[in-house]
Amino acid sequence: MAQALYIQVAEHIRERIASGEYPLGTQIPTENELAAELGVSRPTVRQALDTLAREGRLTRVKGSGTFVSEPKLVHESTSFVTGYREESRKKHRVLRTRVVCNRVEKADERVADALRLVAGQPVTRLTRIRHLENVNGNAPVVYTTVYVPHGLFPDMSDLDFSDASLYEALDGRDLRVVHASRRLEVVMPPAEVAAGLAIGAFEPAVFITSLGYTRSGQVIEYSESYYPASRSSFQIEISR
């Protein structure tokens, strides 16, 4: 019964947020005020607020109160092989991309090992910063760099990826990515990445490395992507 009660309180507050009664960025009533208004105990209210804070709908600031925040953006790229543009299309979001770098360079040992190359062999490095219109105040959602063996896609650096999908470009060259291996961890991003994501110097990011394979098992792309931890969550699907 107690569990059902705090769930009801959480849903009641969600409805107030959705209706605009509690606008984004505003402080909501205190635990004591909500408990008196809703006729429940303070621990029940606290449980409900903790639930909404985990969802990203509220931010609790010690000594200041509880404030309405925008829910974290849920990324589904950890659940299937697709490009970020395709994921955005499925959710009817408008994706904007700024290309930071698209050039041919020599692979260092880290990149060469990932792509099964010899250090010094040419690769194309594509770095992009991406945001979604009207999501999180248009703040960047990912800072991503992908490396592709130059010999497999020699004209890659000539293309404009500010409004084109890398995966679709690979598909058109019979280099379709059919399997991906990804690793996720939380890190403190390099200074240039933090600046690109418009986050503080001491704010963590979710760092995902990914290897993309063709049907023959050839590694076609290696990527390193940073997502602001405070604005991101990830959906992971597992089947048996």
NORHUGI-V486394 format. One line per field, one symbol per residue. ss: DSSP state (2 for helix, 1 for strand, 0 for the rest). burial: # if it has 16 or more other ideal C-beta (glycine too) atoms within 10 Angstrom, else .. A space follows every 10 residues. Layout:
BEGIN
ss->???
burial->???
END
This chain:
BEGIN
ss->0222222222 2222222220 0000001000 2222222200 0222222222 2222000111 1000111100 0011100000 0002222222 0000111111 1111110022 2222200000 0111111111 1100022201 1111111110 0000022200 0000022222 2000000011 1111111100 2222222000 0001111111 1110000011 1111111122 2111000000
burial->....##..## ..##..#... .#.....##. #..##..#.# ...######. ##...####. .....#.##. .##.#.#... #####.##.. ....#.#... .#....#... ##.##.#... ..######## ##..##...# ########## .##..##... #...###.## ....###..# ........#. ..##.####. ...#####.# ####....## ########## ##.#......
END
